């Protein structure tokens, strides 16, 4: 059983936009207007910086976002 949080409502932009801080290097991505844009930028940052993407990286992004809401 996972303790990761998820977004129940995705049709509204959270206050401060969609953001993510990369745990491996502290780099902050965002704010963006869509979750898809955030996911795209997170993936690109990991690839560009040769950081291995966890299998559940999308869920980890959403969980971190939920923790700040």
Secondary structure, DSSP 8 states (H G I E B T S, - for coil): -------S--SS--TT-EEEE-TTT--EEEEESSHHHHHHHHHHHHHHTT----TTHHHHHHHHHHHH-
